[in-house]
Amino acid sequence: MAEKIFDPDLMSQVIESLKRVFDPEMPVNIYDLGLIYDISLEEGPVVRILMTLTNPNCPVADSLPNQVKRTLEQIKNVHKVDVQITFDPPWDPDRMSDEARLDMGLF
């Protein structure tokens, strides 16, 4: 496995890109929805994403990870994107940001 890198500018670009990807069933981006469990940057640079879906039977289980990959591949100088799906732990609405809760009227 490649060595992890610390690149605040690239991390910021990754997060901003993830905020442009929306769950089609909710009017909230996947980052604020809490679907992104981990972001790691490695030499290359390689972006590795560990994410989940709102439920295992999500109708976008195949397309959403591919959309994330394609979106992150648009970042200049990113050489590879690896997106992994996990359901451990399962997604819970408590993972949502305050902004997402406000957007969905949960406050």
N, CA, C and O atoms as CSV, one atom per row, in Angstrom:
chain,resi,resn,atom,element,x,y,z
A,1,MET,N,N,0.845,-1.170,0.000
A,1,MET,CA,C,0.000,0.000,0.000
A,1,MET,C,C,0.893,1.236,0.000
A,1,MET,O,O,1.921,1.273,0.677
A,2,ALA,N,N,0.493,2.237,-0.758
A,2,ALA,CA,C,1.279,3.461,-0.868
A,2,ALA,C,C,1.247,4.240,0.448
A,2,ALA,O,O,0.361,4.064,1.285
A,3,GLU,N,N,2.225,5.085,0.589
A,3,GLU,CA,C,2.316,5.899,1.799
A,3,GLU,C,C,1.260,7.003,1.781
A,3,GLU,O,O,1.031,7.642,0.754
A,4,LYS,N,N,0.625,7.215,2.924
A,4,LYS,CA,C,-0.374,8.277,3.034
A,4,LYS,C,C,0.323,9.627,2.974
A,4,LYS,O,O,1.459,9.786,3.420
A,5,ILE,N,N,-0.381,10.583,2.416
A,5,ILE,CA,C,0.161,11.933,2.323
A,5,ILE,C,C,-0.770,12.908,3.039
A,5,ILE,O,O,-1.956,12.639,3.232
A,6,PHE,N,N,-0.205,14.031,3.421
A,6,PHE,CA,C,-0.978,15.108,4.028
A,6,PHE,C,C,-0.974,16.262,3.034
A,6,PHE,O,O,0.059,16.890,2.803
A,7,ASP,N,N,-2.137,16.534,2.450
A,7,ASP,CA,C,-2.262,17.600,1.470
A,7,ASP,C,C,-3.592,18.309,1.720
A,7,ASP,O,O,-4.617,17.925,1.158
A,8,PRO,N,N,-3.575,19.351,2.569
A,8,PRO,CA,C,-4.824,20.025,2.922
A,8,PRO,C,C,-5.563,20.606,1.717
A,8,PRO,O,O,-6.793,20.610,1.690
A,9,ASP,N,N,-4.825,21.095,0.724
A,9,ASP,CA,C,-5.479,21.650,-0.458
A,9,ASP,C,C,-6.218,20.565,-1.237
A,9,ASP,O,O,-7.360,20.764,-1.651
A,10,LEU,N,N,-5.572,19.425,-1.434
A,10,LEU,CA,C,-6.222,18.325,-2.133
A,10,LEU,C,C,-7.407,17.801,-1.335
A,10,LEU,O,O,-8.456,17.510,-1.908
A,11,MET,N,N,-7.254,17.679,-0.024
A,11,MET,CA,C,-8.359,17.210,0.809
A,11,MET,C,C,-9.552,18.152,0.681
A,11,MET,O,O,-10.695,17.702,0.598
A,12,SER,N,N,-9.295,19.437,0.664
A,12,SER,CA,C,-10.357,20.423,0.505
A,12,SER,C,C,-11.055,20.253,-0.845
A,12,SER,O,O,-12.280,20.342,-0.927
A,13,GLN,N,N,-10.286,20.012,-1.893
A,13,GLN,CA,C,-10.860,19.802,-3.226
A,13,GLN,C,C,-11.718,18.536,-3.253
A,13,GLN,O,O,-12.783,18.515,-3.871
A,14,VAL,N,N,-11.252,17.488,-2.583
A,14,VAL,CA,C,-12.006,16.234,-2.525
A,14,VAL,C,C,-13.343,16.462,-1.825
A,14,VAL,O,O,-14.386,16.029,-2.314
A,15,ILE,N,N,-13.309,17.139,-0.685
A,15,ILE,CA,C,-14.537,17.377,0.072
A,15,ILE,C,C,-15.504,18.240,-0.734
A,15,ILE,O,O,-16.699,17.949,-0.789
A,16,GLU,N,N,-14.994,19.294,-1.356
A,16,GLU,CA,C,-15.864,20.155,-2.170
A,16,GLU,C,C,-16.466,19.379,-3.338
A,16,GLU,O,O,-17.622,19.602,-3.698
A,17,SER,N,N,-15.702,18.479,-3.928
A,17,SER,CA,C,-16.227,17.651,-5.019
A,17,SER,C,C,-17.305,16.701,-4.514
A,17,SER,O,O,-18.325,16.509,-5.176
A,18,LEU,N,N,-17.084,16.103,-3.343
A,18,LEU,CA,C,-18.080,15.195,-2.769
A,18,LEU,C,C,-19.381,15.932,-2.450
A,18,LEU,O,O,-20.460,15.344,-2.503
A,19,LYS,N,N,-19.277,17.205,-2.124
A,19,LYS,CA,C,-20.466,17.998,-1.815
A,19,LYS,C,C,-21.282,18.335,-3.065
A,19,LYS,O,O,-22.371,18.899,-2.965
A,20,ARG,N,N,-20.754,17.987,-4.240
A,20,ARG,CA,C,-21.508,18.180,-5.483
A,20,ARG,C,C,-22.213,16.895,-5.928
A,20,ARG,O,O,-22.882,16.875,-6.961
A,21,VAL,N,N,-22.060,15.829,-5.147
A,21,VAL,CA,C,-22.721,14.552,-5.450
A,21,VAL,C,C,-23.886,14.408,-4.480
A,21,VAL,O,O,-23.710,14.476,-3.264
A,22,PHE,N,N,-25.077,14.208,-5.033
A,22,PHE,CA,C,-26.281,14.143,-4.205
A,22,PHE,C,C,-26.888,12.760,-4.216
A,22,PHE,O,O,-26.882,12.065,-5.232
A,23,ASP,N,N,-27.412,12.373,-3.066
A,23,ASP,CA,C,-28.200,11.153,-2.977
A,23,ASP,C,C,-29.507,11.450,-3.705
A,23,ASP,O,O,-30.178,12.426,-3.367
A,24,PRO,N,N,-29.888,10.643,-4.689
A,24,PRO,CA,C,-31.090,10.953,-5.469
A,24,PRO,C,C,-32.387,10.853,-4.672
A,24,PRO,O,O,-33.416,11.370,-5.107
A,25,GLU,N,N,-32.357,10.204,-3.527
A,25,GLU,CA,C,-33.575,10.059,-2.735
A,25,GLU,C,C,-33.726,11.163,-1.697
A,25,GLU,O,O,-34.796,11.321,-1.108
A,26,MET,N,N,-32.660,11.927,-1.471
A,26,MET,CA,C,-32.699,13.002,-0.479
A,26,MET,C,C,-32.046,14.242,-1.084
A,26,MET,O,O,-31.103,14.126,-1.866
A,27,PRO,N,N,-32.537,15.414,-0.731
A,27,PRO,CA,C,-31.987,16.640,-1.321
A,27,PRO,C,C,-30.724,17.125,-0.607
A,27,PRO,O,O,-30.566,18.319,-0.350
A,28,VAL,N,N,-29.832,16.191,-0.291
A,28,VAL,CA,C,-28.631,16.512,0.479
A,28,VAL,C,C,-27.435,15.841,-0.193
A,28,VAL,O,O,-27.540,14.728,-0.709
A,29,ASN,N,N,-26.297,16.536,-0.177
A,29,ASN,CA,C,-25.097,15.930,-0.763
A,29,ASN,C,C,-24.603,14.790,0.129
A,29,ASN,O,O,-24.888,14.752,1.326
A,30,ILE,N,N,-23.861,13.871,-0.473
A,30,ILE,CA,C,-23.450,12.655,0.238
A,30,ILE,C,C,-22.484,12.920,1.375
A,30,ILE,O,O,-22.425,12.146,2.330
A,31,TYR,N,N,-21.717,14.015,1.287
A,31,TYR,CA,C,-20.790,14.342,2.368
A,31,TYR,C,C,-21.559,14.785,3.613
A,31,TYR,O,O,-21.337,14.264,4.706
A,32,ASP,N,N,-22.461,15.749,3.441
A,32,ASP,CA,C,-23.242,16.238,4.583
A,32,ASP,C,C,-24.261,15.214,5.065
A,32,ASP,O,O,-24.683,15.250,6.221
A,33,LEU,N,N,-24.650,14.318,4.195
A,33,LEU,CA,C,-25.568,13.251,4.582
A,33,LEU,C,C,-24.878,12.237,5.493
A,33,LEU,O,O,-25.544,11.471,6.189
A,34,GLY,N,N,-23.548,12.233,5.490
A,34,GLY,CA,C,-22.796,11.325,6.354
A,34,GLY,C,C,-22.511,9.979,5.716
A,34,GLY,O,O,-22.233,9.002,6.412
A,35,LEU,N,N,-22.580,9.925,4.392
A,35,LEU,CA,C,-22.308,8.654,3.706
A,35,LEU,C,C,-20.815,8.395,3.532
A,35,LEU,O,O,-20.415,7.267,3.244
A,36,ILE,N,N,-19.989,9.423,3.703
A,36,ILE,CA,C,-18.539,9.268,3.567
A,36,ILE,C,C,-17.958,8.958,4.939
A,36,ILE,O,O,-17.993,9.795,5.841
A,37,TYR,N,N,-17.424,7.752,5.093
A,37,TYR,CA,C,-16.857,7.321,6.370
A,37,TYR,C,C,-15.383,7.675,6.491
A,37,TYR,O,O,-14.909,7.980,7.586
A,38,ASP,N,N,-14.649,7.640,5.375
A,38,ASP,CA,C,-13.217,7.921,5.447
A,38,ASP,C,C,-12.717,8.402,4.092
A,38,ASP,O,O,-13.149,7.926,3.042
A,39,ILE,N,N,-11.801,9.352,4.145
A,39,ILE,CA,C,-11.091,9.834,2.958
A,39,ILE,C,C,-9.615,9.725,3.273
A,39,ILE,O,O,-9.150,10.259,4.280
A,40,SER,N,N,-8.880,9.042,2.425
A,40,SER,CA,C,-7.432,9.008,2.620
A,40,SER,C,C,-6.743,9.361,1.311
A,40,SER,O,O,-7.217,9.034,0.223
A,41,LEU,N,N,-5.626,10.030,1.448
A,41,LEU,CA,C,-4.812,10.438,0.310
A,41,LEU,C,C,-3.495,9.680,0.379
A,41,LEU,O,O,-2.879,9.564,1.438
A,42,GLU,N,N,-3.080,9.170,-0.768
A,42,GLU,CA,C,-1.828,8.429,-0.847
A,42,GLU,C,C,-0.980,8.986,-1.977
A,42,GLU,O,O,-1.461,9.729,-2.832
A,43,GLU,N,N,0.300,8.608,-1.962
A,43,GLU,CA,C,1.201,9.040,-3.025
A,43,GLU,C,C,0.595,8.718,-4.375
A,43,GLU,O,O,-0.035,7.677,-4.557
A,44,GLY,N,N,0.790,9.610,-5.303
A,44,GLY,CA,C,0.290,9.399,-6.657
A,44,GLY,C,C,-0.233,10.669,-7.299
A,44,GLY,O,O,0.238,10.966,-8.397
A,45,PRO,N,N,-1.125,11.434,-6.765
A,45,PRO,CA,C,-1.941,11.076,-5.602
A,45,PRO,C,C,-3.093,10.140,-5.949
A,45,PRO,O,O,-3.675,10.177,-7.033
A,46,VAL,N,N,-3.382,9.306,-4.971
A,46,VAL,CA,C,-4.507,8.377,-5.018
A,46,VAL,C,C,-5.487,8.809,-3.941
A,46,VAL,O,O,-5.091,9.089,-2.809
A,47,VAL,N,N,-6.757,8.863,-4.290
A,47,VAL,CA,C,-7.808,9.195,-3.331
A,47,VAL,C,C,-8.569,7.918,-3.029
A,47,VAL,O,O,-9.083,7.267,-3.938
A,48,ARG,N,N,-8.643,7.558,-1.758
A,48,ARG,CA,C,-9.397,6.376,-1.337
A,48,ARG,C,C,-10.580,6.838,-0.495
A,48,ARG,O,O,-10.431,7.600,0.460
A,49,ILE,N,N,-11.757,6.355,-0.876
A,49,ILE,CA,C,-12.996,6.721,-0.201
A,49,ILE,C,C,-13.638,5.459,0.360
A,49,ILE,O,O,-13.789,4.459,-0.341
A,50,LEU,N,N,-14.010,5.522,1.627
A,50,LEU,CA,C,-14.819,4.472,2.236
A,50,LEU,C,C,-16.170,5.117,2.508
A,50,LEU,O,O,-16.266,6.097,3.247
A,51,MET,N,N,-17.198,4.564,1.910
A,51,MET,CA,C,-18.517,5.156,2.030
A,51,MET,C,C,-19.581,4.088,2.237
A,51,MET,O,O,-19.319,2.892,2.115
A,52,THR,N,N,-20.763,4.541,2.547
A,52,THR,CA,C,-21.895,3.652,2.702
A,52,THR,C,C,-23.065,4.213,1.913
A,52,THR,O,O,-22.947,5.247,1.255
A,53,LEU,N,N,-24.170,3.536,1.983
A,53,LEU,CA,C,-25.419,3.990,1.375
A,53,LEU,C,C,-26.454,4.063,2.482
A,53,LEU,O,O,-26.251,3.496,3.556
A,54,THR,N,N,-27.553,4.747,2.239
A,54,THR,CA,C,-28.554,4.891,3.289
A,54,THR,C,C,-29.144,3.550,3.701
A,54,THR,O,O,-29.572,3.382,4.843
A,55,ASN,N,N,-29.168,2.595,2.773
A,55,ASN,CA,C,-29.581,1.235,3.122
A,55,ASN,C,C,-29.006,0.263,2.099
A,55,ASN,O,O,-28.718,0.664,0.971
A,56,PRO,N,N,-28.832,-1.002,2.466
A,56,PRO,CA,C,-28.209,-1.978,1.568
A,56,PRO,C,C,-28.984,-2.208,0.274
A,56,PRO,O,O,-28.400,-2.630,-0.725
A,57,ASN,N,N,-30.283,-1.939,0.276
A,57,ASN,CA,C,-31.099,-2.144,-0.918
A,57,ASN,C,C,-31.285,-0.870,-1.726
A,57,ASN,O,O,-32.206,-0.771,-2.537
A,58,CYS,N,N,-30.423,0.090,-1.509
A,58,CYS,CA,C,-30.501,1.378,-2.183
A,58,CYS,C,C,-30.492,1.173,-3.701
A,58,CYS,O,O,-29.649,0.438,-4.216
A,59,PRO,N,N,-31.423,1.814,-4.424
A,59,PRO,CA,C,-31.484,1.616,-5.871
A,59,PRO,C,C,-30.274,2.173,-6.625
A,59,PRO,O,O,-30.087,1.850,-7.798
A,60,VAL,N,N,-29.454,2.995,-5.984
A,60,VAL,CA,C,-28.264,3.538,-6.648
A,60,VAL,C,C,-26.984,2.878,-6.143
A,60,VAL,O,O,-25.903,3.459,-6.240
A,61,ALA,N,N,-27.104,1.676,-5.609
A,61,ALA,CA,C,-25.947,0.975,-5.047
A,61,ALA,C,C,-24.817,0.808,-6.058
A,61,ALA,O,O,-23.646,0.814,-5.680
A,62,ASP,N,N,-25.151,0.661,-7.327
A,62,ASP,CA,C,-24.112,0.524,-8.346
A,62,ASP,C,C,-23.676,1.871,-8.908
A,62,ASP,O,O,-22.489,2.096,-9.148
A,63,SER,N,N,-24.630,2.759,-9.115
A,63,SER,CA,C,-24.309,4.009,-9.808
A,63,SER,C,C,-23.687,5.082,-8.914
A,63,SER,O,O,-22.840,5.840,-9.386
A,64,LEU,N,N,-24.073,5.171,-7.650
A,64,LEU,CA,C,-23.555,6.238,-6.797
A,64,LEU,C,C,-22.041,6.131,-6.574
A,64,LEU,O,O,-21.353,7.144,-6.702
A,65,PRO,N,N,-21.493,4.965,-6.249
A,65,PRO,CA,C,-20.030,4.876,-6.114
A,65,PRO,C,C,-19.303,5.239,-7.411
A,65,PRO,O,O,-18.235,5.851,-7.374
A,66,ASN,N,N,-19.874,4.865,-8.549
A,66,ASN,CA,C,-19.266,5.229,-9.829
A,66,ASN,C,C,-19.323,6.729,-10.062
A,66,ASN,O,O,-18.389,7.311,-10.614
A,67,GLN,N,N,-20.413,7.356,-9.644
A,67,GLN,CA,C,-20.528,8.804,-9.762
A,67,GLN,C,C,-19.480,9.494,-8.881
A,67,GLN,O,O,-18.866,10.478,-9.293
A,68,VAL,N,N,-19.282,8.976,-7.676
A,68,VAL,CA,C,-18.256,9.521,-6.783
A,68,VAL,C,C,-16.882,9.401,-7.445
A,68,VAL,O,O,-16.108,10.359,-7.454
A,69,LYS,N,N,-16.589,8.250,-7.987
A,69,LYS,CA,C,-15.294,8.012,-8.639
A,69,LYS,C,C,-15.086,8.981,-9.803
A,69,LYS,O,O,-14.038,9.619,-9.904
A,70,ARG,N,N,-16.085,9.089,-10.679
A,70,ARG,CA,C,-15.967,9.982,-11.835
A,70,ARG,C,C,-15.796,11.441,-11.397
A,70,ARG,O,O,-15.022,12.182,-12.003
A,71,THR,N,N,-16.507,11.852,-10.361
A,71,THR,CA,C,-16.416,13.229,-9.874
A,71,THR,C,C,-15.016,13.515,-9.344
A,71,THR,O,O,-14.442,14.562,-9.644
A,72,LEU,N,N,-14.467,12.600,-8.563
A,72,LEU,CA,C,-13.141,12.827,-7.981
A,72,LEU,C,C,-12.031,12.724,-9.017
A,72,LEU,O,O,-10.981,13.347,-8.865
A,73,GLU,N,N,-12.252,11.950,-10.060
A,73,GLU,CA,C,-11.249,11.845,-11.129
A,73,GLU,C,C,-11.101,13.163,-11.892
A,73,GLU,O,O,-10.118,13.353,-12.608
A,74,GLN,N,N,-12.051,14.059,-11.749
A,74,GLN,CA,C,-11.989,15.362,-12.422
A,74,GLN,C,C,-11.036,16.337,-11.721
A,74,GLN,O,O,-10.692,17.379,-12.280
A,75,ILE,N,N,-10.615,16.003,-10.514
A,75,ILE,CA,C,-9.694,16.880,-9.786
A,75,ILE,C,C,-8.317,16.797,-10.439
A,75,ILE,O,O,-7.774,15.714,-10.656
A,76,LYS,N,N,-7.771,17.969,-10.745
A,76,LYS,CA,C,-6.469,18.037,-11.408
A,76,LYS,C,C,-5.414,17.299,-10.590
A,76,LYS,O,O,-5.357,17.437,-9.368
A,77,ASN,N,N,-4.597,16.533,-11.258
A,77,ASN,CA,C,-3.462,15.784,-10.701
A,77,ASN,C,C,-3.841,14.536,-9.911
A,77,ASN,O,O,-2.946,13.839,-9.434
A,78,VAL,N,N,-5.120,14.225,-9.751
A,78,VAL,CA,C,-5.491,12.966,-9.098
A,78,VAL,C,C,-5.292,11.860,-10.126
A,78,VAL,O,O,-5.845,11.907,-11.224
A,79,HIS,N,N,-4.499,10.870,-9.754
A,79,HIS,CA,C,-4.156,9.809,-10.695
A,79,HIS,C,C,-5.054,8.594,-10.585
A,79,HIS,O,O,-5.225,7.855,-11.554
A,80,LYS,N,N,-5.633,8.380,-9.404
A,80,LYS,CA,C,-6.467,7.203,-9.212
A,80,LYS,C,C,-7.452,7.482,-8.090
A,80,LYS,O,O,-7.140,8.181,-7.126
A,81,VAL,N,N,-8.655,6.918,-8.235
A,81,VAL,CA,C,-9.675,7.011,-7.190
A,81,VAL,C,C,-10.166,5.605,-6.908
A,81,VAL,O,O,-10.510,4.861,-7.826
A,82,ASP,N,N,-10.196,5.250,-5.648
A,82,ASP,CA,C,-10.692,3.942,-5.222
A,82,ASP,C,C,-11.859,4.186,-4.265
A,82,ASP,O,O,-11.693,4.820,-3.223
A,83,VAL,N,N,-13.031,3.681,-4.623
A,83,VAL,CA,C,-14.222,3.850,-3.796
A,83,VAL,C,C,-14.660,2.477,-3.301
A,83,VAL,O,O,-14.917,1.569,-4.091
A,84,GLN,N,N,-14.741,2.343,-1.990
A,84,GLN,CA,C,-15.187,1.097,-1.373
A,84,GLN,C,C,-16.487,1.357,-0.616
A,84,GLN,O,O,-16.660,2.405,0.006
A,85,ILE,N,N,-17.392,0.389,-0.680
A,85,ILE,CA,C,-18.668,0.470,0.033
A,85,ILE,C,C,-18.608,-0.441,1.248
A,85,ILE,O,O,-18.086,-1.554,1.181
A,86,THR,N,N,-19.151,0.048,2.363
A,86,THR,CA,C,-19.275,-0.760,3.567
A,86,THR,C,C,-20.654,-0.517,4.177
A,86,THR,O,O,-21.260,0.535,3.971
A,87,PHE,N,N,-21.126,-1.473,4.908
A,87,PHE,CA,C,-22.371,-1.307,5.659
A,87,PHE,C,C,-22.119,-1.529,7.148
A,87,PHE,O,O,-23.042,-1.783,7.922
A,88,ASP,N,N,-20.841,-1.425,7.529
A,88,ASP,CA,C,-20.450,-1.622,8.918
A,88,ASP,C,C,-19.621,-0.433,9.381
A,88,ASP,O,O,-18.442,-0.355,9.035
A,89,PRO,N,N,-20.168,0.474,10.128
A,89,PRO,CA,C,-21.508,0.433,10.713
A,89,PRO,C,C,-22.552,0.906,9.694
A,89,PRO,O,O,-22.227,1.627,8.751
A,90,PRO,N,N,-23.791,0.496,9.895
A,90,PRO,CA,C,-24.851,0.950,8.994
A,90,PRO,C,C,-25.037,2.468,9.123
A,90,PRO,O,O,-24.807,3.054,10.180
A,91,TRP,N,N,-25.461,3.080,8.013
A,91,TRP,CA,C,-25.720,4.512,8.048
A,91,TRP,C,C,-26.859,4.807,9.019
A,91,TRP,O,O,-27.808,4.032,9.148
A,92,ASP,N,N,-26.742,5.936,9.692
A,92,ASP,CA,C,-27.745,6.375,10.647
A,92,ASP,C,C,-27.920,7.878,10.450
A,92,ASP,O,O,-26.933,8.572,10.206
A,93,PRO,N,N,-29.140,8.405,10.548
A,93,PRO,CA,C,-29.346,9.845,10.368
A,93,PRO,C,C,-28.521,10.715,11.327
A,93,PRO,O,O,-28.327,11.902,11.065
A,94,ASP,N,N,-28.041,10.145,12.416
A,94,ASP,CA,C,-27.202,10.906,13.341
A,94,ASP,C,C,-25.877,11.318,12.708
A,94,ASP,O,O,-25.194,12.202,13.226
A,95,ARG,N,N,-25.507,10.691,11.602
A,95,ARG,CA,C,-24.259,11.008,10.908
A,95,ARG,C,C,-24.370,12.289,10.083
A,95,ARG,O,O,-23.357,12.825,9.632
A,96,MET,N,N,-25.588,12.780,9.884
A,96,MET,CA,C,-25.813,13.961,9.056
A,96,MET,C,C,-25.239,15.212,9.725
A,96,MET,O,O,-25.250,15.334,10.950
A,97,SER,N,N,-24.745,16.128,8.911
A,97,SER,CA,C,-24.262,17.407,9.431
A,97,SER,C,C,-25.455,18.259,9.867
A,97,SER,O,O,-26.594,18.006,9.474
A,98,ASP,N,N,-25.171,19.260,10.679
A,98,ASP,CA,C,-26.237,20.170,11.100
A,98,ASP,C,C,-26.864,20.865,9.893
A,98,ASP,O,O,-28.073,21.096,9.858
A,99,GLU,N,N,-26.040,21.194,8.914
A,99,GLU,CA,C,-26.542,21.836,7.692
A,99,GLU,C,C,-27.540,20.926,6.966
A,99,GLU,O,O,-28.582,21.384,6.497
A,100,ALA,N,N,-27.211,19.641,6.881
A,100,ALA,CA,C,-28.108,18.692,6.219
A,100,ALA,C,C,-29.411,18.548,6.996
A,100,ALA,O,O,-30.487,18.478,6.403
A,101,ARG,N,N,-29.315,18.503,8.307
A,101,ARG,CA,C,-30.520,18.403,9.139
A,101,ARG,C,C,-31.420,19.621,8.922
A,101,ARG,O,O,-32.642,19.498,8.829
A,102,LEU,N,N,-30.804,20.776,8.843
A,102,LEU,CA,C,-31.559,21.996,8.619
A,102,LEU,C,C,-32.225,21.967,7.247
A,102,LEU,O,O,-33.398,22.317,7.120
A,103,ASP,N,N,-31.479,21.550,6.212
A,103,ASP,CA,C,-32.028,21.457,4.862
A,103,ASP,C,C,-33.231,20.520,4.792
A,103,ASP,O,O,-34.162,20.744,4.018
A,104,MET,N,N,-33.201,19.477,5.604
A,104,MET,CA,C,-34.286,18.488,5.569
A,104,MET,C,C,-35.385,18.803,6.596
A,104,MET,O,O,-36.348,18.048,6.733
A,105,GLY,N,N,-35.233,19.920,7.310
A,105,GLY,CA,C,-36.249,20.316,8.284
A,105,GLY,C,C,-36.282,19.456,9.519
A,105,GLY,O,O,-37.339,19.281,10.125
A,106,LEU,N,N,-35.129,18.907,9.909
A,106,LEU,CA,C,-35.079,18.027,11.075
A,106,LEU,C,C,-34.738,18.771,12.356
A,106,LEU,O,O,-34.577,18.140,13.400
A,107,PHE,N,N,-34.623,20.087,12.309
A,107,PHE,CA,C,-34.386,20.879,13.522
A,107,PHE,C,C,-35.645,21.526,13.958
A,107,PHE,O,O,-35.657,22.238,14.963
